[in-house]
Each structure stands twice: as C-alpha cells, then as structure tokens.
Amino acid sequence: MPFPTLLATLAEVRRRIAAAVVRGGHDQAVTIIAVTKTFGPEAPMAAFAAGLVDVGENKVQEALDKMPHVSVPVHWHLIGHLQRNKVKFVDPFVLVHGMDSPRLADALHAHGVSRGRPVPVLLQVNVTGEASKGGVTAADLSTLAPTLRSRDGLEVRGVMTMAPFDAPEAALREAFGGARACRDRLRDAGLLATELSMGMSADFEMAVEEGATMVRLGSILFGARTQ
C-alpha cells in the first residue's frame, strides 16, 4: 500500500474534527476533501480505499491527466485557481471551489448555460485583503450577490477561503469567521450557499470550530508533496 499510515491517520483526523465541531457549536457535518495534487493516481485510489470519496486537485490539466488512471468513483473537486480560458474543462468536477472574480463567474455562467446544466461553485472570498490571495472582498457582496442569484448557469453552493499562512490564531479566526459571515450573506440573498470550504492540514480544527463544512487536507494524510 503506497500510504501505509493513511487509515490510522484518517481515524485520528476524524476524531479531531468531531471534537472541533463540539467546541465550535455549529453542529455541522464536515466533508474531508483529500488533496491529491502532485501525487499520482495512487493517492485518489488510496483515499477511496480508506473511505474518502472526495478528492481535490489544484490544476485542471493535472487532474484531467490523472482521471483516466483512477479506477474508483471518487468525486473530483477543483480547489485551485481557474483561468477563464479553461472553464470548458470543468465538467468532470463536482464542485469548483475557486470562483474568485465576477469575470470568472460570468464565464462559468456562460458555460453552464451552454451545457444546459448549472456549474456548482463556491465563491472565493478574501476576508483579510492579502494581495497574494485571490477572491472577492466582503464589501463586494452587496452588489455581487444579486448578480449571482440571477445567473442560472451557476449553482452557488457557498464560500471558500484561504487563511493567511502561518498566522496567529486571531488572524485565522478573523479569516474563518469572516468567510462564514460572507456565506451567510449569500444565503440571506437567496442563494443556496450551505457550504463553507476552509481549513487545511495546519489549521483545519480552528476552521471547523468556526463552521467549516469542507476541509481540504493533503500533507496530513499523504505526507510531503512529491513536487
């Protein structure tokens, strides 16, 4: 088995998530997305064998190259930045996490209309205003939410955010709590918006305490990246 400790590690991660749900008091179900970027097909297949159905990839082309070699029915999530000229390749993904601008929203909407089926997406928000991270700001939501509601080529299922790297707890909680508030604003505007994708290997417990419904875990499950 290529990841011999995966089962034991996953059991511990699930225990930590359950404890974080109790501490946070949001009583939410949490989906683990196994981030398999830079690993070969053996990673999604090992994840599935361990009981994880959802896997995440950052790059469209890497995922498309990997998919034919994965013989188990995992659900593919696109969790990285999506260029507008690659929108036509999103069909194999069950959810696009990184809809990070109105222009990308327009492109995804047009693709959803053309294929006759809305594209399931999460709106990426940049709560802390870091220049190195993509996403819309909380201030953008007042005008953006009604626009998204009118886009029948999109199914806006919630919000995604990336917290500051190696930040103190106060900054992490600001990012996660702010993303939850943005998700709630989308829901108040009439969008489906039930999901909150945030938290990675180093900070997933805090994200769950703040209401995360999806956590994106890679290195804690599979070890160091191969690239």
HELIX and SHEET records of a PDB file:
HELIX    1   1 LEU A    6  GLY A   24  1                                  19    
HELIX    2   2 GLU A   42  ALA A   49  1                                   8    
HELIX    3   3 VAL A   60  LYS A   66  1                                   7    
HELIX    4   4 MET A   67  HIS A   69  5                                   3    
HELIX    5   5 ARG A   84  PHE A   89  5                                   6    
HELIX    6   6 PRO A  102  ARG A  115  1                                  14    
HELIX    7   7 ALA A  138  ASP A  140  5                                   3    
HELIX    8   8 LEU A  141  ARG A  149  1                                   9    
HELIX    9   9 GLU A  169  ASP A  188  1                                  20    
HELIX   10  10 PHE A  204  GLU A  209  1                                   6    
HELIX   11  11 SER A  219  PHE A  222  1                                   4    
SHEET    1   A 8 GLU A 195  SER A 197  0                                        
SHEET    2   A 8 LEU A 154  MET A 160  1                                        
SHEET    3   A 8 VAL A 119  GLN A 124  1                                        
SHEET    4   A 8 LEU A  95  MET A  99  1                                        
SHEET    5   A 8 HIS A  75  LEU A  78  1                                        
SHEET    6   A 8 ASP A  54  GLU A  57  1                                        
SHEET    7   A 8 THR A  31  VAL A  35  1                                        
SHEET    8   A 8 MET A 214  LEU A 217  1                                        
END                                                                             
